[in-house]
Amino acid sequence: MQKITTCLWFDGQAEEAMNHYVSIFKNSKVLSVLRWPEGHANAGTVLMTTFELDGVPFQALNGGPQFKFNEAMSQSIDCKTQEEVDYFWEKLTEGGEPGVCSWLKDKFGVSWQVVPEQLPRLLLDPDRAKAGRVMSAMMQMTKIDIAKIEAAARG
């Protein structure tokens, strides 16, 4: 059993968000949908869902309007290719908004980072001049372009 599970707080969109995310990520599935019981003011509506995205467990709670998502917490997606970066960027910005340096907000306001595996490797390169060129290139991007960060690394 996993000890830590991310719980996302929604204002009525928990089931919609779960279905949206499960449709985007491979190896994903709905685990459960908990509805308010009969006799409750919200009887029959979704209280909480549980699901997996590529094997990672999540919960989505319809907690109400009190709290909103912000960039202080994000989900980071590790990508191997530009095609994978492009896929997740397109799917998650649909109805949302692009940010800078690999960040975006989806249509529910959840922040994501779409990160090609080359980026952290190049930013951590022992050649600090190379890492600096990569950082400068990244700071001018929204969606990361692998070819451009690799060109920056080469100088």
RODO-2510 file (C-alpha; in nm, 4 decimals, decimal comma):
residues 155
     n   res          X          Y          Z
     1     m     0,0000     0,0000     0,0000
     2     q     0,1247     0,3466    -0,0936
     3     k     0,1707     0,5698     0,2114
     4     i     0,1297     0,9055     0,0376
     5     t    -0,1505     0,9952    -0,2027
     6     t    -0,2133     1,3374    -0,3533
     7     c    -0,5633     1,4664    -0,2811
     8     l    -0,6914     1,7361    -0,5152
     9     w    -0,9690     1,9656    -0,3807
    10     f    -1,2394     2,0624    -0,6296
    11     d    -1,5623     2,2583    -0,6175
    12     g    -1,7900     2,0025    -0,7818
    13     q    -1,5588     1,8868    -1,0635
    14     a    -1,3855     1,5894    -0,8962
    15     e    -1,5405     1,3238    -1,1199
    16     e    -1,4953     1,5321    -1,4366
    17     a    -1,1311     1,5995    -1,3506
    18     m    -1,0644     1,2337    -1,2694
    19     n    -1,2138     1,1212    -1,6022
    20     h    -1,0165     1,3893    -1,7881
    21     y    -0,6842     1,2874    -1,6329
    22     v    -0,7478     0,9133    -1,6756
    23     s    -0,8173     0,9771    -2,0467
    24     i    -0,4793     1,1510    -2,0899
    25     f    -0,2366     0,9236    -1,9050
    26     k    -0,1646     0,5678    -2,0187
    27     n    -0,1892     0,2876    -1,7634
    28     s    -0,4491     0,4830    -1,5686
    29     k    -0,7786     0,3800    -1,4159
    30     v    -1,0677     0,4812    -1,1964
    31     l    -1,0545     0,2978    -0,8636
    32     s    -1,3681     0,4257    -0,6892
    33     v    -1,6340     0,6943    -0,6790
    34     l    -1,7825     0,7700    -0,3376
    35     r    -2,1202     0,9437    -0,3417
    36     w    -2,2995     1,1141    -0,0557
    37     p    -2,5442     0,8665     0,1056
    38     e    -2,9235     0,8941     0,1053
    39     g    -3,0481     1,1290     0,3715
    40     h    -2,7675     1,3814     0,3159
    41     a    -2,8413     1,7160     0,1508
    42     n    -2,6051     1,6206    -0,1355
    43     a    -2,7327     1,2599    -0,1668
    44     g    -2,6119     1,0908    -0,4848
    45     t    -2,3539     1,3533    -0,5777
    46     v    -1,9828     1,2719    -0,5836
    47     l    -1,7935     1,3341    -0,2615
    48     m    -1,4589     1,1715    -0,3474
    49     t    -1,2966     0,9719    -0,6244
    50     t    -0,9820     0,7616    -0,6244
    51     f    -0,7833     0,6881    -0,9373
    52     e    -0,4377     0,6071    -1,0705
    53     l    -0,2414     0,8000    -1,3307
    54     d     0,0293     0,5774    -1,4759
    55     g     0,0207     0,3775    -1,1534
    56     v     0,0372     0,6811    -0,9195
    57     p    -0,2596     0,7081    -0,6795
    58     f    -0,4702     1,0245    -0,6528
    59     q    -0,7856     1,1322    -0,4782
    60     a    -1,0226     1,4044    -0,5949
    61     l    -1,2488     1,5601    -0,3332
    62     n    -1,5484     1,7829    -0,3945
    63     g    -1,4708     1,9992    -0,0951
    64     g    -1,6404     2,3205    -0,2032
    65     p    -1,5346     2,6712    -0,3033
    66     q    -1,3184     2,7515     0,0018
    67     f    -0,9818     2,6599    -0,1512
    68     k    -0,8327     2,7147    -0,4962
    69     f    -0,5314     2,5614    -0,6664
    70     n    -0,2167     2,7692    -0,7097
    71     e     0,1367     2,7237    -0,8385
    72     a     0,2764     2,6462    -0,4931
    73     m     0,1894     2,2809    -0,5639
    74     s     0,2257     2,1145    -0,9015
    75     q     0,2339     1,7735    -1,0615
    76     s     0,5517     1,7077    -1,2613
    77     i     0,5498     1,4799    -1,5653
    78     d     0,8810     1,3280    -1,6767
    79     c     0,8961     1,2931    -2,0551
    80     k     1,1436     1,1032    -2,2719
    81     t     1,0768     1,2654    -2,6127
    82     q     0,9561     1,5904    -2,7680
    83     e     0,6482     1,4042    -2,8887
    84     e     0,5642     1,3144    -2,5297
    85     v     0,6204     1,6750    -2,4162
    86     d     0,3972     1,7987    -2,6987
    87     y     0,1236     1,5434    -2,6177
    88     f     0,0960     1,6295    -2,2480
    89     w     0,1307     2,0022    -2,3145
    90     e    -0,1517     1,9967    -2,5702
    91     k    -0,3844     1,7814    -2,3588
    92     l    -0,3306     1,9694    -2,0339
    93     t    -0,3378     2,3257    -2,1710
    94     e    -0,6674     2,2572    -2,3516
    95     g    -0,9052     2,4910    -2,1685
    96     g    -0,6179     2,5927    -1,9397
    97     e    -0,3226     2,8236    -1,9849
    98     p     0,0472     2,7879    -2,0593
    99     g     0,2974     2,9184    -1,8089
   100     v     0,6724     2,9588    -1,8356
   101     c     0,9644     2,7159    -1,8125
   102     s     0,7550     2,3964    -1,8556
   103     w     0,4674     2,5062    -1,6247
   104     l     0,0998     2,5184    -1,7157
   105     k    -0,2422     2,5273    -1,5537
   106     d    -0,5083     2,2877    -1,6750
   107     k    -0,8771     2,3740    -1,7159
   108     f    -0,9375     2,2944    -1,3474
   109     g    -0,6583     2,5246    -1,2275
   110     v    -0,4194     2,2413    -1,1350
   111     s    -0,0545     2,3299    -1,2047
   112     w     0,1622     2,0870    -1,3999
   113     q     0,5227     2,0785    -1,5156
   114     v     0,5932     1,8955    -1,8418
   115     v     0,9642     1,8201    -1,8169
   116     p     1,1792     1,6405    -2,0742
   117     e     1,4379     1,4191    -1,9046
   118     q     1,7148     1,6146    -2,0789
   119     l     1,6320     1,9367    -1,8912
   120     p     1,7306     1,8458    -1,5333
   121     r     2,0314     1,6502    -1,6616
   122     l     2,1582     1,9552    -1,8542
   123     l     2,0786     2,1981    -1,5706
   124     l     2,2841     1,9803    -1,3337
   125     d     2,5775     1,9460    -1,5741
   126     p     2,9109     1,9962    -1,3932
   127     d     3,0047     2,2435    -1,6695
   128     r     2,8326     2,5441    -1,5116
   129     a     2,8667     2,7554    -1,8295
   130     k     2,6762     2,4870    -2,0218
   131     a     2,4129     2,4673    -1,7467
   132     g     2,3834     2,8475    -1,7537
   133     r     2,3185     2,8508    -2,1285
   134     v     2,0492     2,5863    -2,0830
   135     m     1,8909     2,7871    -1,8000
   136     s     1,8889     3,1025    -2,0154
   137     a     1,7250     2,9152    -2,3038
   138     m     1,4660     2,7546    -2,0737
   139     m     1,3725     3,0903    -1,9184
   140     q     1,2566     3,2116    -2,2607
   141     m     1,0262     2,9123    -2,3220
   142     t     0,6788     2,8103    -2,2221
   143     k     0,6720     2,4494    -2,3458
   144     i     1,0259     2,3099    -2,3432
   145     d     1,1832     2,2519    -2,6839
   146     i     1,4397     1,9734    -2,6426
   147     a     1,6325     2,0616    -2,9598
   148     k     1,6741     2,4231    -2,8418
   149     i     1,7972     2,3314    -2,4935
   150     e     2,0406     2,0802    -2,6418
   151     a     2,1647     2,3475    -2,8873
   152     a     2,2095     2,5880    -2,5956
   153     a     2,4087     2,3220    -2,4103
   154     r     2,6422     2,2844    -2,7088
   155     g     2,6921     2,6619    -2,7183
***
